[in-house]
């Protein structure tokens, strides 16, 4: 499948417009700092600029140098797609909106990790974050660059956004 980050939100309580607005502003700060550090962030298809609207934001790595992979996409009010409704019927995920982003450990992964940390800080229990990557110790420490980016932008220790950190 590939190196992936997963995020799930309750289908009934997706958070407020304030939460989405705050996260969008903070994502712009994260992207600005990442760009200063030499991480090129583009639009969803790996070209142009990241997209920010009242309903969603999206970004990717840079396709011109092969550092794009999958688009990171966050909606203000996500709806569970029909395939998820059918696939997760009669399971605990029947009432959640599930999404993911494969980054293949490319440079923009640091931005995805920092954004997911911030999303958990803002949305709290309304979002569940999981990852194939290690938070601390153990394997590759994939979240390390995202943690550093988060801490640079917000001036605070990055809290682990996952229920239990992968080790």
HUKA-V878891 format. One record per backbone hydrogen bond with DSSP energy under -1.0 kcal/mol. NH is the residue of the N-H (numbers start at 0). CO is the residue of the C=O. If there is no record, write none. Layout:
# HUKA-V878891
NH:CO ; NH:CO
This chain:
# HUKA-V878891
4:100 ; 5:129 ; 6:98 ; 7:127 ; 8:96 ; 10:94 ; 19:15 ; 20:16 ; 21:17 ; 22:18 ; 23:19 ; 24:20 ; 25:21 ; 26:22 ; 27:23 ; 28:24 ; 29:25 ; 30:26 ; 31:27 ; 32:28 ; 33:29 ; 34:30 ; 35:31 ; 36:32 ; 37:34 ; 38:33 ; 41:59 ; 42:46 ; 45:42 ; 50:57 ; 52:55 ; 56:73 ; 57:50 ; 58:71 ; 59:41 ; 62:45 ; 65:62 ; 66:61 ; 69:101 ; 71:58 ; 73:56 ; 75:54 ; 84:80 ; 85:81 ; 86:82 ; 87:83 ; 90:87 ; 93:90 ; 95:92 ; 96:8 ; 98:6 ; 100:4 ; 102:2 ; 103:2 ; 105:102 ; 108:105 ; 109:106 ; 111:107 ; 112:108 ; 113:109 ; 114:110 ; 115:111 ; 116:112 ; 117:113 ; 118:114 ; 119:115 ; 120:116 ; 121:117 ; 122:118 ; 123:119 ; 125:122 ; 126:123 ; 127:7 ; 129:5 ; 131:3 ; 134:165 ; 142:133 ; 143:140 ; 146:142 ; 147:143 ; 148:144 ; 149:145 ; 150:146 ; 151:147 ; 152:148 ; 153:149 ; 154:150
